[in-house]
Amino acid sequence: MVTDSQVRLLMKLIKEESSFTVAAAKAGMDEKTARKYRDLGELPSQVRAPHTWRTRADPFSEIWDGVRAHLEINPGLEAQTLFEDLQRRYPGRFQDGQLRTLQRRVKTWRAVEGPSKEVFFAQRHEPGELAQSDFTSMNELEVTIEGRPFPHILYHFVLTYSNWESGTVCFSESFESLSLGLQNALWALGGVPRVHQTDRLSAAVQKVEHPDEFTRHYEALLRHYGLAGRKSQAGRANENGDVEQRHNRFKRAVEQALLLRGSRDFESRRRYEEFLVHLFAQLNAGRAERLESERKVLRRLPATRLDGTKRVQVKVGPGSTIRVQCNVYSVHSRLIGERVDVRIHAEKLEVLYAQRLVETLPRLRGRRQHRIDYRHVIDWLVRKPGAFHNYRYREELFPTSWFRMTYDSLVVSTGERADREYLKILALAAKESETLVNTILQLYLNAERTPSSREIEEYVRYEQQPDPVAEPAIDEVDLAGYDRLLSDDDEEAA
């Protein structure tokens, strides 16, 4: 079979050799064949007939009409499913190695006869027109803080024209996280685009009972910055495609930066956030020219940021707890029966009474969680020790594993008095020092001794006694030297 390279060589030799016969011989072709390709002026690959015939028998030819009928009814059926169905209906007729043949036939049917596929239309972006934002989980990167896992998500903001991006670490897809992240991005950008687009963000942006309406808080945020709000349709993530694509690329960049750094562990959350800010700056450096075009048409920022917190008023229940957004928090027992104002931030709650801040609590993630601080209720638990055994939130009253092990040891050694003894120890931790009491408990348990509340109290008092003040040693002063100096001064004056 004559190849393309032989014909190319022939065309070259025709120009160089004295006779056509010599050129054909050097090209390795019969003279008649050489003359054919010379006259055609085309390569063998260009004149070869396309391969349209089968080289082996089609094992599915007899049953293909049935397979096609299944596909026409349900085009989403996979070839693997169809093949397994054929093996069940025709035992021994089809071997596993024939699956690939059926897959090719199904693929050809979809391309030639199947339903049309969704078309994605490339969009033209204008400077300063559109920003998109969304939340993305960062857990796959396995970042740790001081050796402990740091599960978190990132609020991600992208300008669709220049691809300038920014992000804020957060822990839930709440409105407060959205407000904080969006405002951080706008102030870092130094201006405001015309439209802000999100996906449906049902937890952060929409009312559950009215899925087609933005929440009042979100509308206020948009009004403050003069932004037009837009949301993608349900199940159409591609409509928020720019930020979705940037999620993957940014996390890939973070992964590479962590590999270069040689460690995924950071000494503090602040250090990790600085690492992300530095990475965003590196990525945005290559977008300076298009970003400059955006900044020329961005609108001015308002004079101040908007307070992105929610405010609710709740009543403190008889258990010294409040319920905020389906989570339970304890407050001091003196507030029982009172109504308190709660400011809900992205990561904390501020509890106010009579316009005074009385508690700052870390915000719980998710729903149906609880956070009980034993310091809020310990004084009444000491008075009512019988309530401890079946207390709904009893596990929250073991600040560390050493407290828990101490209680278990007390149960073994003192029986029914264990609750009372343990609560006295917990009261010492609340009034004196949890760290000191925890250290003392550790010493007792390591020595395989069960501590009593009296022993712990004595130990605490001993540890808190000030060190005795040593009397300073002062050498005796010889005043005779001063007398001699004075007498010498008198003689010189005379």
Legacy VTK file of the C-alpha trace (Angstrom):
# vtk DataFile Version 3.0
C-alpha trace
ASCII
DATASET POLYDATA
POINTS 494 float
0.000 0.000 0.000
1.355 3.381 -1.013
1.691 5.858 1.831
1.396 9.634 1.944
5.135 9.975 2.626
5.973 7.973 -0.528
3.839 10.259 -2.688
5.404 13.369 -1.121
8.862 11.932 -1.887
7.786 11.152 -5.447
6.671 14.755 -6.064
10.022 15.981 -4.798
12.052 13.493 -6.888
10.157 14.340 -10.093
11.665 17.807 -9.904
15.172 16.557 -9.124
15.661 13.400 -11.267
16.341 13.265 -14.998
13.550 10.766 -15.735
10.191 9.872 -14.245
11.155 6.175 -14.105
14.093 6.912 -11.789
11.939 9.129 -9.541
9.292 6.376 -9.217
11.913 3.745 -8.417
13.535 5.885 -5.710
10.098 6.554 -4.183
9.521 2.781 -4.030
6.564 2.741 -6.416
5.611 1.069 -9.669
5.800 3.556 -12.545
2.100 3.123 -13.351
1.122 3.800 -9.730
3.467 6.767 -9.565
1.889 8.219 -12.700
-1.568 7.782 -11.143
-0.716 9.885 -8.054
1.169 12.419 -10.158
-1.917 12.982 -12.292
-4.328 12.993 -9.328
-2.289 15.527 -7.370
-3.668 14.096 -4.080
-2.322 11.926 -1.268
-3.495 8.319 -0.730
-5.302 9.315 2.463
-7.273 11.884 0.482
-8.522 9.499 -2.182
-9.126 6.447 0.046
-12.803 5.513 0.397
-14.196 5.971 3.942
-14.515 2.766 5.983
-18.274 2.213 6.319
-18.528 -1.573 6.448
-18.304 -3.855 9.465
-15.301 -6.132 9.857
-17.197 -8.578 12.107
-20.799 -9.591 12.663
-22.946 -7.350 14.867
-24.067 -9.473 17.878
-26.940 -7.039 18.594
-28.433 -6.790 15.094
-31.355 -9.126 15.828
-32.409 -7.464 19.102
-31.425 -3.830 18.343
-35.015 -2.777 17.562
-35.992 -3.695 21.120
-33.022 -1.799 22.561
-33.927 1.242 20.431
-37.511 1.087 21.706
-36.248 1.249 25.306
-34.054 4.243 24.464
-36.871 6.095 22.739
-39.074 5.694 25.808
-36.299 6.579 28.278
-33.238 8.164 26.612
-31.453 8.299 29.976
-30.930 4.528 30.105
-27.241 3.616 30.225
-25.728 0.954 27.948
-24.568 -0.965 31.048
-28.181 -1.255 32.275
-29.428 -2.349 28.849
-26.628 -4.904 28.520
-27.357 -6.454 31.936
-31.050 -6.664 30.960
-30.110 -8.481 27.729
-27.932 -10.949 29.650
-30.884 -11.748 31.926
-33.327 -12.173 29.041
-30.920 -14.138 26.796
-28.838 -16.338 29.148
-25.448 -17.283 27.723
-25.873 -15.286 24.497
-23.927 -12.139 25.401
-20.481 -12.136 27.011
-19.103 -9.349 29.199
-16.563 -8.426 26.529
-19.400 -7.360 24.201
-20.493 -4.508 26.456
-18.191 -2.064 24.651
-19.909 -2.893 21.320
-23.315 -2.024 22.755
-21.937 1.159 24.309
-20.707 2.307 20.898
-24.103 1.553 19.299
-25.970 3.450 22.040
-23.572 6.391 21.722
-24.114 6.464 17.941
-27.907 6.317 18.413
-27.830 9.272 20.816
-25.734 11.340 18.400
-27.791 10.476 15.290
-31.324 9.684 16.454
-31.527 10.648 20.132
-33.094 13.749 21.724
-31.409 17.115 21.337
-29.089 18.199 24.151
-29.241 21.421 26.093
-27.295 24.210 24.404
-25.200 26.557 26.544
-24.936 29.970 24.933
-21.721 31.902 25.464
-22.466 35.232 27.121
-20.916 38.615 26.416
-19.938 40.329 29.661
-19.750 44.090 30.043
-17.372 45.878 32.453
-18.943 46.691 35.815
-22.190 44.939 34.934
-22.384 41.649 36.838
-20.965 40.011 39.948
-21.758 36.445 40.989
-21.315 34.864 44.407
-21.859 31.501 46.058
-20.695 29.340 48.962
-18.320 26.414 48.463
-17.015 23.810 50.917
-13.251 23.847 51.547
-13.170 20.628 53.594
-11.649 18.547 50.784
-8.398 20.526 51.219
-7.977 19.067 54.749
-6.689 22.288 56.324
-5.891 22.075 60.045
-5.389 24.719 62.751
-2.835 23.735 65.390
-3.209 20.138 64.245
-6.999 20.045 64.555
-9.341 19.755 61.530
-10.784 23.081 60.424
-14.107 22.403 58.653
-15.298 25.564 56.910
-16.815 26.999 53.772
-15.878 29.995 51.641
-18.132 32.805 50.458
-16.784 33.367 46.938
-17.351 36.607 44.944
-16.415 37.011 41.246
-16.744 39.813 38.679
-17.784 38.090 35.446
-15.970 40.511 33.099
-12.486 40.586 34.643
-12.763 37.442 36.844
-11.525 39.493 39.828
-12.381 37.435 42.906
-12.517 37.622 46.672
-13.522 35.284 49.479
-14.448 35.186 53.159
-14.108 32.174 55.467
-17.417 31.254 57.124
-19.169 28.256 58.646
-22.754 28.302 57.390
-24.765 29.490 54.407
-26.562 32.077 56.523
-27.679 35.569 55.616
-25.114 36.956 58.052
-22.304 35.103 56.266
-23.593 36.346 52.915
-23.782 39.928 54.163
-20.284 39.805 55.656
-18.735 38.201 52.564
-20.473 40.477 50.057
-19.550 43.634 51.943
-15.946 42.481 52.398
-15.713 41.911 48.637
-17.229 45.273 47.668
-14.998 47.254 50.001
-11.908 45.349 48.838
-12.963 46.061 45.246
-13.541 49.739 45.969
-16.786 50.006 44.013
-20.177 48.499 43.245
-21.232 46.658 40.050
-24.788 46.984 38.722
-26.086 43.442 39.372
-25.370 40.823 42.027
-26.362 37.268 41.099
-26.548 34.248 43.391
-27.968 30.771 43.096
-31.216 30.275 45.014
-29.421 30.232 48.409
-32.610 29.147 50.140
-31.016 29.204 53.602
-29.467 32.642 53.275
-31.568 34.678 50.885
-35.108 33.382 50.545
-37.992 32.834 52.859
-38.780 29.152 53.086
-42.515 29.772 52.889
-42.147 32.140 49.905
-39.405 30.687 47.672
-39.848 33.355 44.980
-39.151 36.317 47.266
-35.894 37.688 48.578
-35.849 38.218 52.311
-36.375 41.651 53.744
-32.815 41.686 55.090
-31.303 40.792 51.735
-33.356 43.455 49.962
-32.130 46.022 52.510
-28.548 44.974 51.831
-29.037 45.375 48.074
-30.682 48.788 48.529
-27.847 50.012 50.728
-25.331 49.359 47.946
-27.645 50.162 45.038
-27.349 46.616 43.672
-29.928 44.873 41.525
-30.487 41.326 42.789
-30.768 38.338 40.473
-30.993 34.630 41.232
-30.575 31.577 39.045
-33.412 29.162 38.332
-33.820 26.036 40.426
-31.589 23.226 39.178
-29.741 25.540 36.765
-26.302 25.895 38.365
-24.864 26.812 34.948
-26.648 30.166 35.194
-24.212 31.009 37.987
-21.478 29.394 35.930
-18.676 31.935 36.311
-18.450 31.600 40.083
-19.044 27.825 39.894
-16.076 27.522 37.550
-13.956 29.782 39.754
-14.749 27.512 42.753
-12.901 24.626 41.113
-10.013 26.713 39.837
-9.528 28.534 43.123
-9.538 25.321 45.165
-7.051 23.852 42.707
-4.845 26.937 43.250
-5.172 26.538 47.035
-4.195 22.865 46.734
-1.072 23.758 44.748
-0.143 26.561 47.158
-0.486 24.170 50.106
1.767 21.649 48.356
4.393 24.348 47.761
4.053 25.446 51.385
4.755 21.892 52.497
2.080 21.830 55.194
-1.692 22.099 55.540
-1.447 23.118 59.186
-1.619 26.754 60.346
-0.845 28.162 63.767
-4.094 30.138 63.842
-7.169 30.921 61.820
-5.781 34.420 61.202
-2.672 32.949 59.543
-4.819 30.763 57.292
-6.956 33.752 56.262
-3.807 35.740 55.498
-2.671 32.834 53.308
-5.941 33.013 51.337
-5.764 36.812 50.985
-2.227 36.515 49.598
-3.382 33.841 47.132
-6.315 35.980 45.943
-3.875 38.861 45.381
-1.635 36.612 43.262
-4.550 35.404 41.148
-5.957 38.921 40.682
-2.578 40.345 39.633
-3.008 38.893 36.142
-6.418 40.565 35.746
-5.276 44.130 36.343
-5.961 45.402 32.819
-9.548 44.158 32.615
-10.159 45.129 36.241
-9.138 48.687 35.408
-11.854 48.736 32.738
-14.347 47.615 35.371
-13.297 50.175 37.961
-13.912 53.017 35.505
-17.630 52.188 35.458
-18.190 50.826 38.989
-20.439 52.974 41.155
-19.260 54.519 44.407
-19.492 52.738 47.707
-21.885 54.144 50.319
-20.443 56.172 53.182
-20.539 53.250 55.623
-20.996 49.504 55.712
-24.413 48.122 56.585
-24.833 46.411 59.925
-25.377 42.866 58.654
-26.700 41.457 61.909
-30.210 40.225 62.624
-31.972 41.283 65.805
-34.489 39.148 67.644
-36.131 39.408 71.050
-36.571 36.223 73.070
-37.624 35.303 76.588
-35.280 33.455 78.907
-36.930 30.168 79.885
-37.060 28.530 83.332
-34.054 26.391 82.398
-31.951 29.570 81.981
-31.884 29.067 78.199
-32.921 30.968 75.103
-33.849 29.547 71.697
-32.391 31.376 68.692
-32.906 30.095 65.141
-33.725 26.565 66.309
-30.685 26.321 68.603
-30.550 26.466 72.422
-28.091 28.648 74.377
-27.726 29.124 78.109
-27.531 32.550 79.756
-27.082 33.534 83.378
-29.868 32.320 85.661
-30.580 35.835 86.939
-32.142 36.584 83.530
-34.815 33.853 83.870
-38.216 35.244 82.921
-36.763 38.377 81.312
-36.905 39.317 77.624
-33.498 39.888 76.071
-32.409 41.291 72.713
-30.112 39.095 70.634
-27.898 40.397 67.826
-27.080 37.542 65.434
-23.687 37.849 63.735
-22.104 35.410 61.301
-20.115 33.683 64.057
-21.418 34.968 67.381
-24.502 36.073 69.294
-24.625 39.187 71.466
-27.214 39.102 74.249
-28.378 42.488 75.560
-30.599 43.393 78.493
-31.693 46.978 79.141
-29.415 47.974 76.244
-26.396 46.504 78.063
-24.302 43.670 76.625
-24.540 40.809 79.114
-23.314 37.798 77.074
-21.291 37.082 73.938
-21.803 33.497 72.726
-20.257 31.585 69.826
-22.940 30.913 67.219
-23.832 27.256 66.739
-23.718 25.743 63.248
-26.743 23.943 61.901
-30.018 23.417 63.750
-31.240 21.619 66.855
-27.880 22.154 68.540
-27.293 23.382 72.068
-24.587 25.165 74.035
-24.843 25.138 77.811
-22.255 26.991 79.921
-22.093 25.366 83.357
-21.184 28.742 84.897
-24.697 29.983 84.136
-26.484 27.282 86.155
-23.986 25.808 88.602
-25.134 27.826 91.642
-28.629 26.352 91.419
-27.409 22.861 90.534
-25.406 22.850 93.768
-28.646 23.652 95.583
-30.579 21.032 93.579
-28.069 18.197 93.040
-30.870 15.717 92.353
-31.559 17.501 89.041
-28.107 16.625 87.705
-28.585 12.908 87.030
-31.341 13.258 84.411
-30.530 16.783 83.210
-31.158 16.971 79.455
-27.870 18.782 78.819
-25.783 16.954 81.408
-22.945 16.162 78.989
-22.350 19.906 78.616
-21.424 20.019 82.318
-18.150 18.162 81.744
-15.804 20.921 80.513
-12.948 18.478 79.795
-12.398 14.742 79.741
-10.703 15.011 83.179
-13.935 16.320 84.703
-15.822 13.423 83.101
-13.321 10.853 84.395
-13.486 12.440 87.856
-17.267 12.039 87.916
-17.021 8.387 86.818
-14.458 7.766 89.556
-16.729 9.436 92.135
-19.652 7.215 91.081
-17.540 4.131 91.775
-16.120 5.337 95.086
-18.969 7.367 96.621
-22.125 6.023 94.987
-25.137 8.283 95.529
-23.002 11.171 96.801
-21.153 11.392 93.460
-23.483 14.020 91.956
-23.212 16.315 94.972
-19.415 15.955 95.199
-18.934 16.531 91.479
-21.125 19.652 91.465
-19.067 21.148 94.291
-15.910 20.572 92.241
-17.600 22.145 89.200
-18.597 25.146 91.321
-14.950 25.613 92.296
-14.011 25.608 88.614
-16.666 28.262 87.913
-15.727 30.538 90.818
-11.960 30.086 90.918
-10.256 28.688 87.808
-11.313 25.907 85.455
-7.722 25.495 84.256
-6.371 25.124 87.805
-9.081 22.661 88.856
-8.554 20.648 85.657
-4.818 20.402 86.430
-5.499 19.240 89.998
-7.961 16.594 88.791
-5.376 15.342 86.332
-2.788 14.990 89.111
-5.193 12.967 91.312
-6.357 10.680 88.518
-2.827 10.033 87.277
-1.991 8.988 90.838
-5.051 6.654 90.703
-6.784 8.584 93.494
-10.383 9.844 93.541
-10.416 13.492 94.636
-13.029 14.889 97.022
-14.432 18.390 96.760
-12.798 19.304 100.095
-9.358 18.201 98.887
-9.744 20.132 95.638
-10.821 23.251 97.552
-7.812 23.048 99.862
-5.497 22.520 96.894
-6.992 25.575 95.106
-6.593 27.770 98.165
-3.008 26.628 98.613
-2.161 27.324 94.964
-3.708 30.791 95.164
-1.799 31.867 98.286
0.726 34.597 97.443
4.377 33.796 97.854
5.839 35.139 101.125
7.557 38.479 100.707
11.250 38.183 101.596
12.750 40.906 103.816
15.305 42.845 101.764
18.900 42.692 103.116
20.272 46.239 103.547
23.909 46.746 104.464
24.653 49.098 107.384
25.702 52.551 106.249
28.884 54.086 107.752
28.054 57.754 108.378
31.596 58.640 109.475
32.606 59.106 105.855
29.956 61.817 105.421
31.243 63.600 108.568
34.766 63.688 107.155
33.533 65.107 103.850
31.660 67.876 105.680
34.702 68.778 107.845
36.908 68.960 104.727
34.429 71.339 103.064
34.456 73.636 106.124
38.292 73.871 106.152
38.394 74.799 102.440
35.766 77.508 102.986
37.894 79.036 105.815
LINES 1 495
494 0 1 2 3 4 5 6 7 8 9 10 11 12 13 14 15 16 17 18 19 20 21 22 23 24 25 26 27 28 29 30 31 32 33 34 35 36 37 38 39 40 41 42 43 44 45 46 47 48 49 50 51 52 53 54 55 56 57 58 59 60 61 62 63 64 65 66 67 68 69 70 71 72 73 74 75 76 77 78 79 80 81 82 83 84 85 86 87 88 89 90 91 92 93 94 95 96 97 98 99 100 101 102 103 104 105 106 107 108 109 110 111 112 113 114 115 116 117 118 119 120 121 122 123 124 125 126 127 128 129 130 131 132 133 134 135 136 137 138 139 140 141 142 143 144 145 146 147 148 149 150 151 152 153 154 155 156 157 158 159 160 161 162 163 164 165 166 167 168 169 170 171 172 173 174 175 176 177 178 179 180 181 182 183 184 185 186 187 188 189 190 191 192 193 194 195 196 197 198 199 200 201 202 203 204 205 206 207 208 209 210 211 212 213 214 215 216 217 218 219 220 221 222 223 224 225 226 227 228 229 230 231 232 233 234 235 236 237 238 239 240 241 242 243 244 245 246 247 248 249 250 251 252 253 254 255 256 257 258 259 260 261 262 263 264 265 266 267 268 269 270 271 272 273 274 275 276 277 278 279 280 281 282 283 284 285 286 287 288 289 290 291 292 293 294 295 296 297 298 299 300 301 302 303 304 305 306 307 308 309 310 311 312 313 314 315 316 317 318 319 320 321 322 323 324 325 326 327 328 329 330 331 332 333 334 335 336 337 338 339 340 341 342 343 344 345 346 347 348 349 350 351 352 353 354 355 356 357 358 359 360 361 362 363 364 365 366 367 368 369 370 371 372 373 374 375 376 377 378 379 380 381 382 383 384 385 386 387 388 389 390 391 392 393 394 395 396 397 398 399 400 401 402 403 404 405 406 407 408 409 410 411 412 413 414 415 416 417 418 419 420 421 422 423 424 425 426 427 428 429 430 431 432 433 434 435 436 437 438 439 440 441 442 443 444 445 446 447 448 449 450 451 452 453 454 455 456 457 458 459 460 461 462 463 464 465 466 467 468 469 470 471 472 473 474 475 476 477 478 479 480 481 482 483 484 485 486 487 488 489 490 491 492 493
